[in-house]
Amino acid sequence: AVHRRRVVSFFREVHPHVAEDDVLSYIDGGFHNGGGTGFMWALDPIDGTKGFLRRDQYAVALGLVRDGRPVLGVLGCPSLPWDQ
């Protein structure tokens, strides 16, 4: 519950008039109800939620799935210093 409030609060810094239920539905909007064939992108915008909430390390994860099998994965680490 604490993390949910912090995520909603962070979201409202950018979009102050969005209801909590709407924020949670935006997050849940990534569910895929399609079949097991074809291509699908999978995005985890905050992989490492605790690190993100502490303003520490986290990643943005993007994957491409084809016919139910992962074929490509990419990580972005916005808080990772360039000199490490």
C-alpha positions as CSV (number, residue, x, y, z in Angstrom):
1,A,0.0,0.0,0.0
2,V,2.9,2.4,0.8
3,H,4.5,1.8,-2.6
4,R,1.2,2.3,-4.4
5,R,0.7,5.6,-2.7
6,R,4.2,6.7,-3.6
7,V,3.8,5.7,-7.3
8,V,0.5,7.5,-7.5
9,S,2.0,10.5,-5.8
10,F,4.9,10.5,-8.2
11,F,2.5,10.2,-11.2
12,R,0.4,13.1,-9.9
13,E,3.5,15.4,-9.9
14,V,3.1,15.3,-13.7
15,H,-0.7,14.7,-14.0
16,P,-2.2,16.2,-10.8
17,H,-5.9,15.6,-11.6
18,V,-5.8,11.9,-12.4
19,A,-7.6,9.6,-10.0
20,E,-5.8,6.8,-8.3
21,D,-7.9,4.1,-10.0
22,D,-7.0,5.6,-13.4
23,V,-3.3,5.6,-12.5
24,L,-3.6,1.9,-11.6
25,S,-5.5,1.1,-14.7
26,Y,-2.8,2.7,-16.8
27,I,-0.3,0.4,-15.2
28,D,-2.5,-2.6,-15.7
29,G,-3.1,-1.6,-19.3
30,G,-0.1,-3.7,-20.3
31,F,-2.0,-7.0,-19.8
32,H,-2.2,-9.0,-23.1
33,N,-5.4,-11.0,-23.7
34,G,-4.4,-12.0,-27.3
35,G,-3.5,-15.4,-28.5
36,G,-0.1,-17.2,-28.4
37,T,0.9,-16.4,-32.0
38,G,2.4,-13.3,-33.6
39,F,4.5,-10.5,-32.2
40,M,4.0,-8.6,-28.9
41,W,6.0,-6.0,-27.2
42,A,6.4,-6.2,-23.4
43,L,7.5,-3.1,-21.5
44,D,8.4,-2.8,-17.8
45,P,8.8,1.0,-17.4
46,I,10.2,0.7,-13.9
47,D,12.1,-2.5,-13.4
48,G,13.4,-2.0,-9.9
49,T,10.5,-0.1,-8.3
50,K,12.3,0.2,-4.9
51,G,15.4,1.7,-6.5
52,F,13.2,4.1,-8.5
53,L,11.2,5.2,-5.4
54,R,14.5,5.8,-3.6
55,R,15.7,7.8,-6.7
56,D,18.5,5.2,-7.0
57,Q,19.1,2.5,-9.6
58,Y,16.3,1.1,-11.8
59,A,15.9,0.0,-15.4
60,V,13.5,0.3,-18.3
61,A,13.0,-3.1,-19.8
62,L,11.6,-3.8,-23.3
63,G,11.1,-7.2,-24.8
64,L,9.8,-8.5,-28.1
65,V,7.9,-11.8,-28.0
66,R,7.2,-13.9,-31.1
67,D,4.8,-16.8,-30.9
68,G,5.1,-16.9,-27.1
69,R,8.9,-16.9,-27.1
70,P,11.2,-13.9,-26.3
71,V,13.4,-12.9,-29.2
72,L,14.8,-9.6,-28.1
73,G,15.4,-7.8,-24.8
74,V,16.8,-4.3,-24.2
75,L,17.5,-2.6,-20.9
76,G,18.0,1.1,-20.3
77,C,19.4,2.3,-17.0
78,P,18.7,6.1,-16.8
79,S,20.3,6.5,-13.4
80,L,23.5,4.6,-14.2
81,P,26.5,7.0,-14.3
82,W,28.5,7.0,-17.5
83,D,31.8,6.6,-15.7
84,Q,31.0,3.2,-14.1
